[in-house]
């Protein structure tokens, strides 16, 4: 839905629409940038319908507070429908369901013998909580963002194998994980190059 179509939103209620579905995309999970914060604000002003906002973006946790008001609309609407007895229920297909227990902090502890691709997915999946973490010199090191670089020797899993003034590469069970954004215990979240300006590390250092 382009910005030029916002004027037509007022007709949605008359047409019987229950809500407005919005996908916020950043070009990483889909090939193009879609609706962002200014457009959502404009839509909010032009309709009283609940806004169903889906975040198809990297690090969605960073934007939850900004989108909480419009994003909670559908939840509030759904609860009202349940209370009024108008909600339509669809039974879950148990053959397609996967049981997932409650998230616990220890789920975020990184096992460096795992492939780098799997660890990178863990980092994204546990952002913002409980977050993926390891240890560096006895302190907890949270890893907020990383990428995968092919190569390396799995026998060195858990060791820093690439270290210069701008980057840190950790060997995994398959390929190397390039750390991009980290947070050492007691410090702020920051890019790796900013971190290295005050806390240099060397190749061969082991992460716990």
NUVOSE-616518 format. One record per residue (C-alpha): residue number from 1; x, y, z; residue in one letter. Coordinates in steps of 0.05 Angstrom, whole numbers. Layout:
N
<NUM,<X,Y,Z>,'A'>;
...
//
This chain:
208
<1,<0,0,0>,'X'>;
<2,<34,64,-23>,'X'>;
<3,<30,130,12>,'X'>;
<4,<-13,158,-44>,'X'>;
<5,<-68,108,-26>,'X'>;
<6,<-75,129,47>,'X'>;
<7,<-134,174,29>,'X'>;
<8,<-173,111,11>,'X'>;
<9,<-166,83,82>,'X'>;
<10,<-227,119,106>,'X'>;
<11,<-269,76,61>,'X'>;
<12,<-245,11,92>,'X'>;
<13,<-293,14,151>,'X'>;
<14,<-352,25,104>,'X'>;
<15,<-329,-34,63>,'X'>;
<16,<-331,-79,125>,'X'>;
<17,<-256,-87,138>,'X'>;
<18,<-238,-113,207>,'X'>;
<19,<-167,-87,210>,'X'>;
<20,<-109,-60,168>,'X'>;
<21,<-50,-108,159>,'X'>;
<22,<18,-74,153>,'X'>;
<23,<85,-107,139>,'X'>;
<24,<147,-68,160>,'X'>;
<25,<206,-93,118>,'X'>;
<26,<279,-72,117>,'X'>;
<27,<304,-106,54>,'X'>;
<28,<340,-163,90>,'X'>;
<29,<283,-213,97>,'X'>;
<30,<249,-188,34>,'X'>;
<31,<279,-154,-27>,'X'>;
<32,<252,-84,-16>,'X'>;
<33,<239,-32,38>,'X'>;
<34,<165,-27,54>,'X'>;
<35,<123,14,102>,'X'>;
<36,<160,50,157>,'X'>;
<37,<145,91,219>,'X'>;
<38,<122,156,183>,'X'>;
<39,<73,117,139>,'X'>;
<40,<45,79,199>,'X'>;
<41,<34,145,236>,'X'>;
<42,<-2,173,175>,'X'>;
<43,<-46,111,170>,'X'>;
<44,<-62,115,244>,'X'>;
<45,<-88,186,234>,'X'>;
<46,<-132,166,176>,'X'>;
<47,<-167,105,205>,'X'>;
<48,<-195,79,270>,'X'>;
<49,<-188,7,248>,'X'>;
<50,<-139,-37,287>,'X'>;
<51,<-70,-38,257>,'X'>;
<52,<-39,-108,251>,'X'>;
<53,<35,-91,246>,'X'>;
<54,<84,-147,228>,'X'>;
<55,<159,-133,236>,'X'>;
<56,<196,-169,181>,'X'>;
<57,<262,-136,199>,'X'>;
<58,<328,-150,232>,'X'>;
<59,<331,-135,307>,'X'>;
<60,<256,-122,316>,'X'>;
<61,<266,-114,391>,'X'>;
<62,<296,-46,379>,'X'>;
<63,<231,-20,352>,'X'>;
<64,<179,-52,397>,'X'>;
<65,<171,10,441>,'X'>;
<66,<162,55,380>,'X'>;
<67,<109,10,350>,'X'>;
<68,<75,-13,415>,'X'>;
<69,<16,34,409>,'X'>;
<70,<-3,16,338>,'X'>;
<71,<21,-56,343>,'X'>;
<72,<-22,-71,404>,'X'>;
<73,<-87,-50,369>,'X'>;
<74,<-101,-119,340>,'X'>;
<75,<-87,-152,407>,'X'>;
<76,<-136,-106,442>,'X'>;
<77,<-187,-115,386>,'X'>;
<78,<-180,-191,390>,'X'>;
<79,<-191,-192,465>,'X'>;
<80,<-253,-149,456>,'X'>;
<81,<-280,-197,403>,'X'>;
<82,<-268,-256,450>,'X'>;
<83,<-304,-221,506>,'X'>;
<84,<-363,-204,461>,'X'>;
<85,<-368,-276,437>,'X'>;
<86,<-354,-257,364>,'X'>;
<87,<-285,-288,357>,'X'>;
<88,<-277,-343,306>,'X'>;
<89,<-232,-400,329>,'X'>;
<90,<-191,-445,282>,'X'>;
<91,<-165,-510,312>,'X'>;
<92,<-90,-519,306>,'X'>;
<93,<-64,-576,264>,'X'>;
<94,<-25,-615,316>,'X'>;
<95,<13,-654,262>,'X'>;
<96,<45,-590,240>,'X'>;
<97,<58,-561,309>,'X'>;
<98,<125,-559,345>,'X'>;
<99,<125,-554,420>,'X'>;
<100,<167,-497,447>,'X'>;
<101,<178,-489,521>,'X'>;
<102,<188,-424,559>,'X'>;
<103,<251,-386,540>,'X'>;
<104,<306,-389,593>,'X'>;
<105,<369,-348,598>,'X'>;
<106,<413,-409,591>,'X'>;
<107,<385,-421,521>,'X'>;
<108,<429,-364,499>,'X'>;
<109,<496,-395,518>,'X'>;
<110,<535,-406,454>,'X'>;
<111,<562,-474,438>,'X'>;
<112,<621,-459,393>,'X'>;
<113,<623,-530,366>,'X'>;
<114,<559,-514,328>,'X'>;
<115,<563,-487,256>,'X'>;
<116,<571,-412,249>,'X'>;
<117,<506,-408,209>,'X'>;
<118,<467,-440,267>,'X'>;
<119,<499,-394,318>,'X'>;
<120,<483,-333,276>,'X'>;
<121,<410,-354,274>,'X'>;
<122,<411,-364,349>,'X'>;
<123,<437,-292,357>,'X'>;
<124,<380,-264,315>,'X'>;
<125,<328,-309,347>,'X'>;
<126,<345,-290,419>,'X'>;
<127,<349,-216,406>,'X'>;
<128,<328,-178,449>,'X'>;
<129,<318,-231,503>,'X'>;
<130,<349,-273,530>,'X'>;
<131,<405,-256,481>,'X'>;
<132,<462,-301,457>,'X'>;
<133,<524,-298,500>,'X'>;
<134,<592,-326,515>,'X'>;
<135,<649,-303,561>,'X'>;
<136,<712,-263,550>,'X'>;
<137,<766,-259,603>,'X'>;
<138,<716,-282,656>,'X'>;
<139,<661,-233,637>,'X'>;
<140,<596,-245,600>,'X'>;
<141,<599,-223,528>,'X'>;
<142,<532,-214,493>,'X'>;
<143,<533,-220,417>,'X'>;
<144,<479,-179,384>,'X'>;
<145,<498,-183,311>,'X'>;
<146,<545,-227,271>,'X'>;
<147,<556,-256,202>,'X'>;
<148,<586,-320,173>,'X'>;
<149,<653,-326,137>,'X'>;
<150,<670,-393,105>,'X'>;
<151,<734,-428,126>,'X'>;
<152,<776,-442,186>,'X'>;
<153,<793,-505,226>,'X'>;
<154,<738,-535,269>,'X'>;
<155,<792,-559,317>,'X'>;
<156,<798,-486,340>,'X'>;
<157,<724,-479,356>,'X'>;
<158,<714,-425,409>,'X'>;
<159,<780,-389,394>,'X'>;
<160,<788,-320,365>,'X'>;
<161,<822,-333,299>,'X'>;
<162,<815,-265,266>,'X'>;
<163,<832,-202,305>,'X'>;
<164,<851,-133,280>,'X'>;
<165,<831,-62,299>,'X'>;
<166,<763,-68,265>,'X'>;
<167,<739,-140,271>,'X'>;
<168,<736,-204,311>,'X'>;
<169,<727,-273,281>,'X'>;
<170,<712,-334,323>,'X'>;
<171,<722,-405,298>,'X'>;
<172,<661,-451,303>,'X'>;
<173,<648,-523,287>,'X'>;
<174,<639,-502,215>,'X'>;
<175,<663,-435,187>,'X'>;
<176,<680,-370,224>,'X'>;
<177,<631,-325,260>,'X'>;
<178,<648,-251,248>,'X'>;
<179,<625,-210,308>,'X'>;
<180,<594,-144,289>,'X'>;
<181,<558,-117,350>,'X'>;
<182,<574,-139,421>,'X'>;
<183,<566,-119,494>,'X'>;
<184,<615,-137,549>,'X'>;
<185,<588,-144,620>,'X'>;
<186,<583,-75,651>,'X'>;
<187,<590,-39,584>,'X'>;
<188,<543,-11,532>,'X'>;
<189,<523,-47,469>,'X'>;
<190,<569,-24,413>,'X'>;
<191,<600,-42,345>,'X'>;
<192,<660,-86,347>,'X'>;
<193,<707,-33,320>,'X'>;
<194,<685,15,376>,'X'>;
<195,<695,-40,427>,'X'>;
<196,<765,-55,403>,'X'>;
<197,<787,17,411>,'X'>;
<198,<782,8,486>,'X'>;
<199,<789,-67,494>,'X'>;
<200,<839,-99,445>,'X'>;
<201,<837,-174,437>,'X'>;
<202,<886,-221,403>,'X'>;
<203,<881,-284,361>,'X'>;
<204,<883,-347,403>,'X'>;
<205,<839,-319,458>,'X'>;
<206,<787,-370,479>,'X'>;
<207,<715,-353,490>,'X'>;
<208,<676,-393,542>,'X'>;
//
